[in-house]
């Protein structure tokens, strides 16, 4: 079933590049009005200007790691749109560090953005969606949150936390017509993965049954499906987009 999101309002955090940008374009292409989140107002404006669907996009720059900024952003969204039907929690940071070299600052930054930021956005989204009779929340976790990866303990902890958040929230708000699911990408070609050394990249590809890394456009169609009516009975699921890397 093709997703028709005409008349619906979506927010995508971290929507200026990579997976987030692909998701913004997919939702807008299906007819949704999309608020584009990002820490930099300049990056948000540039993304919208070059999107080709600027008439369906609205800038909403804010830092998900700042609770006051999250509150202000959702208040602005409510004032402008009056509702929220779809939330995609995509914003995230990834910094490599073996456990002995993982500073408390890196831990705090990783958890604040990848986990606490997602939780805070969910909190405000549930309030808006509950008033409207339902909605769809899609949280971006990671294959690392499912199976782990050396040098990414803080990131893995945060993304595993997103899975627990998703499962618990799905049970809590299902009675209000709100669906909550998680998407767990594998190795996707984004700015986050651009710096992987060639030897490590080759080793990663060897573990992928489909024999290649993914593209942001491989993730966006699943998010689009979960946002629409074709997924109206799907909630509390964690779905991988990883080329059969995690099995």
NORFENKA-V208705 format. One record per run of one state. SS is the DSSP state (A for helix, B for strand, O for the rest). FROM is the first residue (numbers start at 1). LEN is the number of residues. If there is no record, write none. Layout:
# NORFENKA-V208705
ss: <SS;SS>
from: <FROM;FROM>
len: <LEN;LEN>
This chain:
# NORFENKA-V208705
ss: <O;B;O;A;O;B;O;A;O;A;B;O;A;O;B;O;B;O;A;O;A;O;B;A;O;B;A;O;B;O;B;O;A;O;B;O;A;O;A;O;B;O>
from: <1;9;13;18;30;33;39;41;50;54;57;62;67;82;86;90;97;98;99;102;104;133;135;143;148;152;153;177;178;186;188;189;198;207;214;215;216;228;229;232;238;242>
len: <8;4;5;12;3;6;2;9;4;3;5;5;15;4;4;7;1;1;3;2;29;2;8;5;4;1;24;1;8;2;1;9;9;7;1;1;12;1;3;6;4;6>
